[in-house]
Amino acid sequence: MAQQGRLAAGTTAADHHAITPNPNPSPNPNPNPNPNPNQFVERMKREPPGTSFYLAADGQASYDGLLAAFPGRVAITARDCPSGQGAGCEARDAASVRTALVDMLNLARTRR
């Protein structure tokens, strides 16, 4: 089972489903850059109760909302996300790029 803030012991990203920026992939080259978070929640609610998810997001509000909505079912790579332009989740320094790479690798290993 996923734990808040990190992958659960004994699991890998492949044990989770991905939460992607566009819940309805399409061939549209310009997907909605600001999808409605309710779309994610509604889609996640349709999954069986034992389904866990790997979340990669650009804002603390996304982490807070989905971790609260699905306690124990959302795995994340821990990061600090202080508010402010260019801080935390939005930062683009070397450490943030490494964290983004970890997210990409974990998302690539999810089942869907």
C-alpha positions in Angstrom: 0.0 0.0 0.0 1.3 3.5 -0.8 2.4 5.7 2.0 2.2 9.5 2.0 5.5 11.1 1.1 7.3 8.0 -0.3 6.9 4.7 -2.0 5.8 2.0 0.5 8.5 -0.4 1.6 8.6 -3.4 -0.8 6.8 -1.6 -3.6 8.0 0.1 -6.7 6.4 2.6 -9.0 5.2 -0.3 -11.1 2.9 -1.2 -8.3 1.0 2.1 -8.7 -1.1 3.7 -11.4 0.1 7.0 -12.8 -1.6 10.3 -12.2 -0.7 12.3 -15.4 -1.3 15.9 -16.3 -3.9 15.0 -19.0 -6.4 12.4 -17.8 -7.8 12.1 -21.3 -4.9 11.6 -23.6 -5.5 12.7 -27.1 -3.6 13.4 -30.3 -4.1 17.1 -29.7 -0.6 18.7 -29.7 -1.8 21.4 -27.3 -3.4 19.6 -24.3 -5.0 21.7 -21.6 -2.1 22.9 -19.5 -4.4 23.5 -16.5 -6.7 20.5 -16.3 -9.6 20.5 -13.9 -8.4 18.7 -10.7 -11.9 17.3 -10.3 -11.4 15.3 -13.5 -8.5 13.5 -11.7 -10.6 12.9 -8.6 -13.6 11.6 -10.5 -11.4 9.2 -12.6 -9.5 8.0 -9.5 -12.8 7.2 -7.7 -13.8 4.8 -10.5 -10.8 2.6 -9.7 -11.1 -0.4 -7.4 -10.6 0.5 -3.7 -7.2 -1.2 -3.6 -5.8 0.8 -6.4 -2.8 3.0 -5.5 -1.5 6.0 -7.5 1.9 7.7 -8.1 1.4 11.5 -8.1 3.8 13.9 -9.8 2.6 17.5 -9.6 3.8 21.1 -10.0 2.0 22.5 -6.9 1.5 21.8 -3.3 -2.2 22.2 -3.6 -2.3 19.2 -5.9 -0.4 17.1 -3.4 -2.4 18.2 -0.4 -5.8 17.7 -2.2 -5.1 14.2 -3.6 -3.3 12.9 -0.5 -6.3 14.0 1.6 -8.8 12.6 -0.9 -7.1 9.2 -1.1 -5.3 8.6 2.2 -2.8 5.8 2.0 -3.4 5.3 -1.7 -1.1 8.0 -3.2 2.6 7.6 -3.4 4.9 10.6 -4.1 8.5 11.4 -4.2 9.0 13.7 -1.2 9.8 17.3 -1.9 9.4 20.7 -0.3 6.9 23.0 -2.1 7.0 26.4 -0.4 4.8 29.0 -2.0 6.2 31.5 -4.4 7.2 31.7 -8.0 10.2 29.5 -8.7 10.2 27.9 -5.3 9.7 24.3 -4.3 7.5 22.4 -6.8 8.1 25.1 -9.4 11.9 25.5 -8.9 14.2 24.6 -11.8 17.5 24.2 -10.0 19.7 21.1 -10.2 18.0 19.4 -7.2 14.5 20.0 -8.7 15.6 18.6 -12.1 16.8 15.4 -10.3 13.5 15.1 -8.5 11.6 15.6 -11.8 13.7 12.8 -13.4 12.8 10.5 -10.5 9.1 11.4 -11.1 9.5 10.6 -14.9 11.2 7.3 -14.2 8.5 6.4 -11.6 5.7 7.4 -13.9 7.2 5.4 -16.7 7.1 2.3 -14.5 3.4 2.5 -13.5 1.0 0.1 -14.9 -1.2 2.7 -16.7 
